[in-house]
Amino acid sequence: MPFARWENFRECELEMIETGHDEESAKKICGAIQARAEKGELYKSADQQNYDIICKSDSELVIGGFASWELVDPENDLVTTRAQTRYLQKLFKLPREYRNIMVGHSNYKIGEPILKYAKDGQEWFSHVNEKGLYLVAKIRNDSFKTTQKWREKILKGEMSMYSIAGLPLESEIVDEGGTKIRKIYDTEPWEITVCEKGVNPKTQFKVIAKQEPRSDAERAKAHFNITDEEWNKLTEEQKKTLINKLPPRGSAQQASKQKTGATPGIEYEVVKITAVPNQIVLVERGKEISKADKLVKDLMEIAERTHQRKK
């Protein structure tokens, strides 16, 4: 049975699968659209609001919102849902390193589009619904001042819109009420950027959800480059030793002023023996601080990392 812009439910599912979603995700996306259709609540226009922040933490920032909408923009272009669908499908067929989210139409990559994000029982999907292209994107986080500046602007809502660019591959000029409109049916993706204001007034996004700060265990695993499996094999005393050597919370954002490390003003070395369980040695300038219960003769690999931190 036809609904929204599809002839039947399976046609909708196949479109989502072609975009990159699995069967389960495709069914959820199309099910939500079908439910709106049955209630007579299909989208006719996007709300003019900021993008959603799906997740916010010390290390993760995920946003979601409309990157395109089927309406005539100030340049008299109308990007049809057909063109939006092909844009998104081609985007996710690109190698990951070419799927870039830029900032302010500059050459600075601030993130990457993702197909799906799930948190606390909620799910968000990149897809084209009955009228617009909804895009989920993960924003990068590192010690670069430029990155932190743009992340702060996104969180404050100062950069609240998507703007997409592409090469029209199929289009026609039509007359609508005496106005010449270019209807675009197929495009090739060039760029997606977050900005203060896009050409399409409906393409705004929100920060969708927020995440609590990472636990001490999560911070320790990330800081000392320890896998979950290796962490689980450590004793409680060893875990506590590593947690006690963590730098203060928030110090990563001050990396331009100070280097990360375990103890302020002290140079130290972490030796992680990855081939054998429970083998971690912390060394302060050649001085042993803490080590595992025993050393083994059949050592297969030693990974060494050097960290420094100054006041």
TILO-898432 format. One record per residue: x, y, z of N, C-alpha, C, O in turn; residue in one letter. Coordinates in steps of 0.2 Angstrom, whole numbers, plus 5000, padded with zeros to 4 digits. Atoms other than C-alpha are relative to their C-alpha. Layout:
BEGIN
XYZXYZXYZXYZA/...
END
This chain:
BEGIN
500449945000500050005000500450065000500950075004M/499649945001500750174995500050045007499450055010P/500049954995501250295009500650054999501150034996F/499549955001502250455010500250014992499850024988A/499750005007503350454994500249934997500549934992R/499950075002503450264992499449964998498849975000W/500650045002502350144983499849945005499249935005E/500250054995502450014997500650005005501150045004N/499650004994503349985013500749974998501249995000F/499350035002504749865005500450054996501050054996R/499749955004505150004993500450055004501050075003E/499749964995505550115007500649975004501150005004C/499550034997506549985016500649994995501250004997E/499450015005507649945000500450074999501050064998L/499649935000508050134999500450015006501050035005E/499649994995508650135016500649955000501249975003M/499550055000509649975014500550024995501150014996I/499549975005510450054998500450055003501050065001E/499649954997510950195009500649975005501150015006T/499450034996511950075020499749975007500149945010G/500350034994510650025034499949934999499849904994H/500250075000510349845039499350005000498950055000D/500750015000508649765038499650035006499150065005E/500349984994508249805056499950085000499450105002E/500049934999508649985055499550034994499250084995S/500549985005507750005038499350005002498950045000A/500750014998506149935045499850055006499350075006K/500249954995506250055060499950074997499450114999K/500049945003506550205049499350014996498950064997I/500650005004505150165037499449995005498850025003C/500650004995503950115052499950065003499350085004G/500249934997504150285059499750044995499250084997A/500349965005503750365043499349984998498850024998I/500750035001502250255040499550025005498950035004Q/500449994995501650285057499750085000499150095001A/500249935001501650475054499550014994499050054995R/500550005006500750445037499349985002498850015000A/500750024997499350345046499750055004499050055005E/500349954996499050485058499950064997499650115000K/500149945003499050615045500550055002500450115002G/499549954998500650695052500650004997501250014999E/499450005004501850685038500350075000500050125000L/499749945000503150815038499950044994500050024988Y/500149955005502750965027500650055000500750084994K/499549955000504051085033500449985007500149965012S/499650014994505551065045499950065005499950125003A/500049944995505451165062500650044999501250014998D/499449965000506651305062500350005007500150045011Q/499750014993507651255077500849984999501049964993Q/499350025000509451215081500149924999499649895001N/499950075001510151045077500049975007500150005012Y/500050044993510150905091500749985001501049964997D/499450034998511650865101499849935003499549935008I/500250074998511350675102500449985006500249955011I/499650024994512850645114500550055001500850084997C/499449954998514050765124500349975006500049955011K/499650024995515450705134500750034999500850074995S/499349985001517350745137500349984994500750024991D/499750035006517750635122499550004994499849994988S/500550015005516150625112499550054999499250085004E/500649965002514950745103499749984994500149984988L/500450035006513650685091499450054999499150075003V/500549955002512450805082499549964995499749924991I/500450025005510950775071499550054998499250095002G/500549955003509750875060499950004993500349964989G/500150005007509150915043500550044996500750094998F/499449975004510550945030499750034993500050074990A/500349975006509350975016499249995000499049945004S/500750005000507451005013499750014993500050054990W/500349995007506350994998499650065000499050065001E/500349945001505951174996500450054996501050034995L/499749965004506451314985500550055004500250095009V/499549964996508051404992500050074997499850084991D/499949945003508551584989500350014994500250064990P/499750005006509451534974499649974995499849964989E/500650035005507851464966500249934998500049914993N/499950075001508551284967499549965005499449985011D/500450054996507451144973500349935000500349904994L/499750075000508350984978499549955002499349955008V/500650054999507050844977500349955005500949945006T/499850054996507050704989500349944996500749914999T/499650055004507650594975500750024999501149975000R/499349985000509150694973500450005007500949985008A/499750004993509450704992500149925002500649915005Q/499950074999509250514993500649974996501149944999T/499450025004510550484979500750035003501250005003R/499449974997511750614988500249965006500849945007Y/499850044994511650515004500349934999500749915002L/499850075002511850344996500750014997501149964999Q/499449995002513350404987500550025005501150005005K/499649984995514050485002500349945004500949945006L/499850064996514050325012500349954997500549905000F/499750055004514750224998500850024999501249984997K/499349985000516350334999500449975005500149955011L/499650024994517850275009499950055006499850115005P/500249964994517650335027500550075000500250125002R/499649945000519150455025499850064996500050124996E/500249955004518250555012499350025002499050074998Y/500749984998516550575021500250055006500250045012R/499849944996517050745029499450045002499050064998N/500449954998516050865039500550065002500950065006I/499549945000516951035037499650055005499150045007M/500349954996516651195047500150074997500650084994V/500049935003516151365041500350014993500550064991G/499750005007516551315023500750014999501050044994H/499350005000518351305027500349944998499949894997S/499750065002519651175024500149955006500549915006N/499950044994519551115042499549955002498949965002Y/500550064999518750945045499850005008500349995012K/500250004993517750945061499649945002499549935008I/500450074998516850775060499949964994500249974989G/500250055005516150635050499349985000499049985006E/500750025000514350585045500049925002500549895000P/500050074998513850415053499249984998498850024998I/500750035002512350305048499550005006498950015005L/500550014995511650275065500450025007501050015008K/499749994993511950325084499449985004498849995004Y/500550034995511050235098500350025007500950015009A/499849994993511050285117499350005004498850035002K/500550004996509950245131499349984997498850014999D/500650025003508650155121499750044994499350024991G/500249955005508550295108500449994994501049974995Q/499650015006509150285090499950054995499350084994E/500049955005509550415077500349974994500849944994W/499850025007509750375058500150054995499750104995F/500049965006510450465044499649974994499749914992S/500450025006509150455030499650054997499650115000H/500549955003507950545019499349985001499149924999V/500750024999506150545025499650034995499850034989N/500549985006504650605016500150074997499950084992E/499949935002505350785014500750025000500950064997K/499349974999507150805020500549955002500449895003G/499450044998508850735023500250015007500550065008L/499849994993509150705041500749965001500849914999Y/499350025000511050685045500250005007500250045011L/499750014994511950615060500750014999501049984995V/499349985001513750675063500449995006500150025011A/499550014994515150635075500550065000500950064995K/499649945000516150795080500749975003500749945008I/499350024997518050765083500150045006499850095008R/499849974994518850805099500849985001501049925001N/499350004999520750835101500250065004499850115005D/499749954997521950955109500150074996500350124998S/499949945004521951075094499550065002499050055004F/500449954998521351245099499550014995498950034997K/500549995005520451255082499449965001498849985001T/500550054999519451095086499650035006499050035006T/500349984994519051155104499550074999499050075002Q/500449945002518451325097499449994997498850014999K/500650015004517251255085499549955004498949965004W/500450044995516651125098499650045004499050035005R/500349954995516251265110499450044996498950054999E/500549965004515251365096499449954999498849974999K/500550055001514251205092499649995006499049995006I/500350014994513851175110499650065002499150065006L/500349944998513351355113499450024995499050074996K/500549985005512251355097500150054995499750074991G/499849955004513251475088500149984993500150014988E/500050035006513551355074499549945000499649895002M/500650044999511851275072499749974994499149954994S/500350025006511551235054500549964996501149974996M/499650035006512151115040499950044994499450084993Y/500049975007512551175023500349944996500949924997S/499750055004512851045009500150034993499850074991I/499849985007513651064992500149944996500349894998A/499950065005513650954977499950024993499850084991G/500149985007513650944958499449974998499349914998L/500650025003511950934950500249964994500549984989P/499950055006511950784938499450004996499549984990L/500650005003510150794933499550055002499450055008E/500449954998509050944933499650034994499750014989S/500449975005507751044924499750075002499750085008E/500249934998507151224924499250004998499049984993I/500750005001505251234927499750075002500150115006V/500449944999504051384928499549995005499049955004D/500550004995503151404944499750065002500150105006E/500249934999502051554945500450054998500450115001G/499649955003503151654934500750005002501150045000G/499350014998504751604943500349944997500049894998T/499650055003506051504935500349965006500749995010K/499750054995506551354947500449954997500249924992I/499650055002507951234945499849945004500049945010R/500150064996507351064951500549954998500749934993K/499450055001508750944954499849935002499549925007I/500250074999508550754953500549965002500449905004Y/499450054999510250684955500650055002500750104998D/499449964998511850754964500649965001500549905003T/499450044998513650704967500250045006500350105006E/499849974994514150744985500750045000501250014997P/499449975000515550874987500250025008500750005010W/499849974993515450955005499450005004498950025002E/500549994994514450955021500450045005500950025007I/499749964995514851095033499550025005498950025004T/500449974995514251155049500150085000500750105000V/499949935001513951345049499550045004499050015007C/500449954996513051495057499350004996498850004999E/500649995004511751505042500149974993500649994990K/500050035006511451395027499650034995499250084996G/500549975005510651435010499349985001498850015000V/500750024998509151325015499950015007500249995011N/500249984993508351405030499749955004499749965010P/500350064996507651235036500649965002500449915006K/499550054999509351145037500450025007501050045007T/499749994993509651165056500149945004499749895002Q/499950074996510351035068500050025008500150075010F/500050004992510251005087500549955003500749904999K/499650054997511450925099499449955004499149985008V/500650044998510250775103500049975007499449965010I/500050034994510750695119500750025004501250035000A/499449994996512050715133500249945004499849905006K/499850064996513150585141500450035006500850085006Q/499749984994513850595158500849994999501049954995E/499350015000515750615161500349935000499949895004P/499750075000516850455158500249995008500450035011R/499850024993517150355174500850005000501150004995S/499350004999518950345181500349944996500849944994D/499750065003519150165174500050024992500550004989A/500049985007518650235156500650044998500950044993E/499549955001519850375158500749975000501149984996R/499450034999521250265164500249954994500749954991A/499950045006521050145149500250044994500650024990K/499849955005521050285137500750035000501150034996A/499449964998522550375145500649954999501149974996H/499450055001523650215146500049954995500449914994F/500150055006523050135130499949935002500349894999N/500250074997522349985139499349984997498950014998I/500650035002521049875131499549985006499849975011T/500550034995519449815140500349935003500249925009D/499850074998520149635140500650015005500649975010E/499449994996521849695148499850035007500050015012E/500249974993520949805161499649955004499849955010W/500350054996519849665166500449945004500349915009N/499550054997521349555170500450035005500849995009K/499649964994522149685182499749995006499149985007L/500350004994521949675200499750065002499950114999T/500349944997520949805210500650055002500550115001E/499549954998522549875217500450034994500650094994E/499749985006523349885200499650064996499850114994Q/500449955003521849975193500050075004500050125001K/500049944996521850095208500750044999500750104999K/499349965001523750135205499950044993500250104993T/500149965006523350185187499550065000499750114998L/500549955000521850285191500350065004500250125003I/499749944996522850385205500550044996500750094998N/499549975004524150425191499750044995500050074991K/500349965005522850505180500150085001500150105007L/500049935000522950695176499350025002498949995002P/500749984998521550805183499550004994499750014988P/500550005006519950805173500050074997500150125000R/500049945003519850935160500750024997500750074993G/499349985002521750945157500149994993500650024990S/499850015007521650875140499850064996500150074991A/500149945004520851035134500550065001500550114998Q/499549954999522351125141500749984997501250005000Q/499450035003523551025131500550044997501150034996A/499549955003524251175122500550035005501050065003S/499649974995524951235139500449955004500949975007K/499650054996525451075147499949934997499449914993Q/500050075003525850895141499749955005499849965011K/500350044996524850755148500549955003501049945001T/499550044996525650635161499649975006499149995008G/500350034994525350535177500150055006499650065010A/499849964994526150655190500350074998500750074994T/499849945002526350845188500750015001501049995007P/499349984999528150895185500549945000501149955000G/499650065000528750715184500049964993499449954990I/500050045006529350625168499949935002500349905006E/500050074998528850445168499849964994499749994988Y/500150045005528650295157499549945002499649915007E/500550054999527250165155500249944996500349954990V/499950055003527749995150499549955000499349925006V/500550044999526349885145500249934996500349934990K/499850075003526649695142499349974998498949955002I/500750025003525149655130499949925000499449904999T/500150075002525549465127499849965007499649915006A/500150044993525349415146499550045004499650105005V/500549964995523949455158500350035006500850005008P/499849974993524149565173500850035000501150025005N/499349985000525849635167500150074998500150094992Q/500049935002525949825168500550035005500550025011I/499549974996527449915175500150084999500150104993V/499949935000527550105179500750025002500949995007L/499449984998529250185179500150075000500050114995V/499849934999529750355185500750024999501150015004E/499349995002531350405176500449955003500949965006R/499650064998532050235179499849975006500149925008G/500250024993531250215196499449965000498949994997K/500650045000530050075198499550025005499650035011E/500649984996528350135205499649945002499549935008I/500450054998527249985204500049954994500249974988S/500050055006527249815194499549955002499349945007K/500550054999526249665192500349955005500949955007A/499850054995526349515204500649964998501049945002D/499450045003527649425193500250014993499750044989K/499849995006528649435178500049934996500149885000L/500050075003528649295165500650004995500850054992V/499550025005529949215154499850004993500250024989K/500250005007528949195139499750064997499250064994D/500349945003528649375135500050014993500650004990L/500149995007528049405118500150074997500350084991M/500049945003527849585116500050055005499750055011E/500049954996528249745125499850074997500250094992I/500249945003527349905120500250065005500050065011A/499849954996528150065127499750074998499750084992E/500249935001527450235128500350055005500350045011R/499749954996528250395135499550065000499350084995T/500449944999527150535142500350055005500750035009H/499849954996527650695150499550055002499050064998Q/500449944998526750825159500350055005500750035009R/499749944997527350995165499450045003498950055000K/500549964997526451115176500050064996499650114997K/
END
